[in-house]
Amino acid sequence: MSKVLMLVGLALVLSLPTYTQTKVGTAADEAAILKNRDAQNAAYNRHDGKAYAALMTIDADRVDAAGTLTGRAQIEKYYSGLFADTTRTVKDEVRKVRFITSDTAILDVDNVVTSRNGTNRNHGVWIYVKQNGQWVSVAQRVIPKQ
């Protein structure tokens, strides 16, 4: 009788659905996203609005305290004007990538922007998508940190 109960128990355990979380995003994907962000920071620190915007999709948007920018051309124009202040620099302090799907990820960033007007600390959320094998930013949301 005990063998029968053990076999029934084993059969029940083995027949239960197994739930596993499929890992999405690889270490190489995360490195590519951070490389894109590094290139964006480098363009920012060179005061190159065209290079900054080129790392985003054609229909990207950005929302921050200054307002909403829609499309790569508008983002490029805004940053080109912003970079008239050639003292502006950005430095990321904390970055965390989280994959939503194998071709969509969120990058949380805490950064510091320094300019002739002082220093600002921000928290931003960048949405990245993988297009034609390349990770590009499709949306940015940035708020001042308190």
KEZATOR-39902 format. One record per residue (C-alpha): x negated, y negated, z; residue in one letter. Coordinates in steps of 0.05 Angstrom, whole numbers, plus 5000, padded with zeros to 4 digits. Layout:
KEZATOR-39902
XYZA
...
//
This chain:
KEZATOR-39902
500050005000M
494549515017S
491149644949K
497749504914V
498548844951L
491348654936M
492348804862L
498948414860V
495547834896G
489647854848L
494347874788A
498147274814L
491746874825V
489147044756L
495846874723S
496246174753L
494645624704P
487645354711T
486944594709Y
480444304688T
478643604670Q
475343564602T
469243124604K
469742574554V
463942144535G
456742384537T
450542094567A
448641874497A
455341514490D
454241154556E
447240954535A
449940684469A
455140264505I
449939984552L
445339854493K
450839454459N
451739054524R
444238944528D
444338684457A
450138224474Q
446337944533N
440037854491A
444137464439A
447237044495Y
440336894523N
437736704453R
443836264445H
445936634382D
453536614376G
453436994310K
449437574338A
453737584401Y
460237634361A
457338134311A
457238654367L
464838624371M
470338874325T
473138394272I
479638354312D
476538324381A
479137854434D
476537534497R
480337234555V
477036824609D
478036184649A
476935774586A
482636114549G
483736654497T
479436774436L
482137214380T
477837504325G
470437544314R
470236874276A
473536494334Q
468936834385I
462836654343E
465135924337K
466435874411Y
459736164432Y
455835764381S
458835134413G
457735384483L
450335504467F
449234764456A
447334824530D
440735174517T
439635294591T
445235824593R
443036524611T
446737154633V
444337734674K
448438354692D
447838574763E
452639174765V
455139584706R
459640204706K
462240574646V
468640984649R
471041384590F
478441394575I
477841844514T
472042094474S
472241444433D
474840934483T
471240674545A
471540134597I
465339764620L
465939404686D
460738864695V
458738394751D
454237854723N
451137184737V
451336614687V
446436044699T
446735374663S
445134644675R
451834614712N
449835134763G
450835874774T
457236274765N
458636984786R
463637364744N
467038034740H
468638274670G
471938864637V
469739044567W
473639544526I
469339934478Y
471540374419V
467340834377K
468040644303Q
464140994249N
459641304302G
458040624335Q
460540354401W
463339644394V
467039174440S
474339064423V
476538664483A
473438274541Q
476838024604R
472537594650V
474537274716I
470436874766P
468237254828K
470036944895Q
//
